[in-house]
Amino acid sequence: MSHGPARGAGGSDHALIARARTLAIGLHDTLGHPRAFAVSADGTRLCYLRALSRSDRRQALWMCAAAGPPVLLVDPDDLGDEMTVPDAERARRERTREHASGITAYATTPQLDTITFVHNARLHVLSTDDGTIHALDLPGPVVDPRPSPTGTHVAWVASGGLHVARIDGGGARTLANDADPEITWGLAEFVAAEEMGRLRGFWWAPDGSAIAACRVDTTGVACWWLHEPVNPDALPRRLRYPAAGTANASVALAVLRLDGTRADVPWDGDALPYLAAVRWDPGTPLTLAVQSRDQRRVEILTASGDGADVTLRRSVTAEPWVELVPGTPRWTADGRISTVEDDVQTDTRRLMVDGVPCSPTGMHIAAVLGADADGLLVSASGADPTATGVWRLPCDEGEPEPLTPATGVHSAHAAGRTVVVHSEQADDAAVQTTVVRDGAVVTHLPQAPVDLPVRPRPVFATLGPAELRAALLLPSWYAEGQLPVLLTPYGGPHARRVRQAARSYLIDQWFAETGMAVLVVDGRGTPGRGLRWEHSVHGDLAVPALQDQARGLDAAARRWPMLDLDRVAIRGWSFGGYLAALAVLRRPDIFHAAIAGAPVADWRLYDTHYTERYLGHPDGQPQAYDGSSLLRDAAGLSRPLLLLHGMGDDNVVAAHSLRLSRALLAAGRPHAVLPLSATTHVSRDPVQQSSLLEIQLRFIRDALGLTSPARQPQ
């Protein structure tokens, strides 16, 4: 078996590193695509964010009529540099993995006549009728300003309190505040934003007379400290972190009327402590979803206008957990409650209207995107989990209406008979945004010019008896010969890496161009393949995930004989980093080197809502935590391992990698640790990102005994 570089390779390492630098910028090309859409209630116009160029991380605000050209509403050049970002805003950006600056979020009235946003911690109000922008002199630093539906008032969070003023800034007053700094109003707590998808903490009543606001008390939550050792003179940052088995924040909801009255929304917070979702849409009551700590029960409640009277609308129970699906609960146009629930008999996550299924078996609902007179818009996968489409589902009898092609990955935003479709395909790294009005395409929204340094070329396959979905990427110049293999999985719950979206494989293709075969495999626990597939990781986050990577690699080598199983590396981040470290610790016979970025080494250090969903409470299921831990296997490390971790990571804290390193050191096991200063869970610095790509490439080459290909493509 030849172990030399594959023939036909083409350029120098200098060219590769130059490409890495360009690629690090190209990873943020999504900022040059239209995103963060708001569609007017009548569907006649829409707003969105988009950078002016692919190298500009500052987002501009745009508007267009549904069938007209876009108009630049706010140019970030006119706002000046962003000098001040409040802690609460930094936390919001971290939870959303926001890479941008400029305008990163905004809120509108239903017809988009008034838009509010923050820049430099000041509240800005934009009138779209005449294009005027006013920076209001209000108590700050301002976080999450939202205009009332009537456009007469604006509410915002500052210093842990919820405040309101007239839209011109007059009459400012505090609606709710507590003297205790551990109590905030109007903000989402950590697990709601990180794990439940609830990023907001307050909601206007449709008539603008009141606000439903969260009161979050973190007094009982464990206090951790994050420190940047590169700045020894800086104080550590305090973090209230609800680790598995420990106390969560106490969350309540109150209706605060502009006349100064307040009513608390009652529910059994002891039995149902998680406030998973809140909606207050025109023509509907205040609606909330609350969940038990073991996540086996969700109740849908509605509250009276003053919030004091609560009615149970639906109770959903499931084993081993109830999945929280984005966009639910949601009211239909004719006043019924829609939910997404697990149908165990058909192994399908289905759309329900008042408890009656209205989506077909085999269509796995990922999100509810909107509602109109003809039904509900959903994002879903069918027989092929690598594709995600948008469908309109009738609430009663009728056939599902596909709004996107059967291939690719699509999402949508909709209102008033207008649907904005965001589409990616497997054979093209470009992203297309299409505006559809009354079923007809009326325009395509432009994106900033794109010049990517590599062209992803994924080859999709279904591997082995388990029908594992996989993608293989080869060098563009490959002709023949053996290739070392690099696996790049995520491999865990809630996320798929094998998707029909070429842009997903930019880094994978870059590694392939260095002379490797890059293999991506989605194993058990990943979504879109049915309930049994997802639930198979319950009680064990290690064994099924690792088995499927090993089985996928074996089946891939049978299908593609050029894969050299004597030279196999694996790299990943977050759960993928955990899986990469797990691979060399438990299966060194298969995996010969690993790069683990921000890995969860000990699940007792990860948050309640995510971890307890899969492993249960650590007091009741200690064996599940022990069996899924990396620490117990540290003494067996026999392969090269590189740990990468941001010192400012408040999601997977750096203690994970440091504890694993300590265990490895105690066992006398050589390994490498690269701490990333001024970095959170994901690096946002293109210079650092390009350096990390170069470092990882050199580590893999050294670990596998590879030499640089004689030539690289020009």
GIVENSUL-V199197 format. One record per backbone hydrogen bond with DSSP energy under -1.0 kcal/mol. CO is the residue of the C=O (numbers start at 1). NH is the residue of the N-H. If there is no record, write none. Layout:
[[CO,NH] [CO,NH]]
This chain:
[[12,16] [13,17] [14,18] [15,19] [16,20] [17,21] [18,22] [19,23] [20,24] [21,25] [22,26] [23,27] [25,28] [26,29] [28,31] [29,32] [30,33] [31,51] [32,448] [35,49] [38,47] [40,43] [44,66] [45,40] [46,64] [47,38] [48,62] [49,35] [50,60] [53,56] [57,101] [59,103] [60,50] [61,73] [61,74] [62,48] [63,71] [64,46] [65,68] [71,63] [74,61] [75,78] [76,80] [86,90] [87,91] [88,92] [89,93] [90,94] [91,95] [92,96] [93,98] [101,59] [107,116] [109,112] [110,41] [113,128] [114,109] [115,126] [116,107] [117,124] [119,122] [121,142] [122,119] [123,136] [124,117] [125,134] [126,115] [127,131] [132,127] [134,125] [136,138] [143,157] [146,155] [148,151] [152,167] [153,148] [154,165] [155,146] [156,163] [157,143] [158,161] [160,185] [161,158] [162,175] [162,176] [163,156] [164,173] [165,154] [166,169] [170,166] [173,164] [176,162] [180,183] [182,218] [184,216] [189,193] [190,194] [191,195] [191,196] [192,198] [201,214] [203,212] [205,208] [209,258] [210,205] [211,256] [212,203] [213,254] [214,186] [215,252] [216,184] [217,250] [218,221] [222,241] [224,239] [226,237] [228,231] [231,234] [237,226] [239,224] [241,243] [242,608] [243,246] [250,217] [252,215] [253,265] [254,213] [255,263] [256,211] [257,260] [261,257] [263,255] [267,269] [268,272] [274,276] [274,291] [277,289] [279,287] [281,284] [286,303] [287,279] [288,301] [289,276] [289,277] [290,299] [291,274] [292,295] [295,322] [296,318] [297,292] [298,316] [299,290] [300,313] [300,314] [301,288] [302,311] [304,307] [309,304] [311,302] [314,300] [316,298] [325,328] [326,368] [330,338] [332,335] [336,332] [337,354] [338,330] [339,352] [341,350] [343,348] [348,343] [349,365] [350,341] [351,358] [352,339] [353,356] [356,353] [360,363] [364,381] [367,379] [370,377] [372,375] [375,372] [376,393] [377,369] [377,370] [378,391] [379,366] [379,367] [380,389] [381,364] [384,387] [386,500] [388,410] [389,380] [390,403] [391,378] [392,401] [393,376] [401,392] [408,388] [409,424] [411,422] [413,420] [415,418] [417,438] [418,415] [419,436] [420,413] [421,434] [422,411] [423,432] [424,409] [425,502] [432,423] [433,445] [434,421] [435,442] [435,443] [436,419] [437,440] [440,437] [443,435] [459,472] [461,470] [463,468] [464,467] [468,463] [469,522] [470,461] [471,520] [472,459] [473,518] [475,478] [483,564] [484,517] [485,569] [486,519] [487,571] [492,495] [497,499] [499,501] [501,504] [502,505] [503,506] [505,509] [506,510] [507,511] [508,512] [509,513] [512,515] [512,516] [517,486] [518,473] [519,488] [520,471] [523,526] [530,534] [531,535] [533,525] [534,537] [535,538] [537,540] [542,546] [543,547] [544,548] [545,549] [546,550] [547,551] [548,552] [549,553] [550,554] [551,555] [552,556] [553,557] [554,558] [555,559] [556,560] [560,563] [562,483] [564,567] [567,485] [568,592] [569,487] [570,595] [572,597] [573,576] [574,578] [575,579] [576,580] [577,581] [578,582] [579,583] [580,584] [581,585] [582,586] [583,587] [587,590] [587,591] [593,570] [594,642] [595,572] [596,644] [597,574] [601,630] [602,605] [603,606] [606,244] [607,611] [608,612] [611,615] [612,616] [614,539] [617,621] [621,625] [622,626] [623,627] [624,628] [630,633] [631,634] [633,636] [634,637] [640,594] [641,672] [642,596] [643,674] [644,598] [645,676] [646,649] [653,656] [654,658] [655,659] [656,660] [657,661] [658,662] [659,663] [660,664] [661,665] [662,666] [663,667] [664,669] [665,668] [672,643] [674,645] [676,647] [679,648] [685,689] [686,690] [687,691] [688,692] [689,693] [690,694] [691,695] [692,696] [693,697] [694,698] [695,699] [696,700] [697,701] [698,702] [699,703] [700,704] [701,706]]
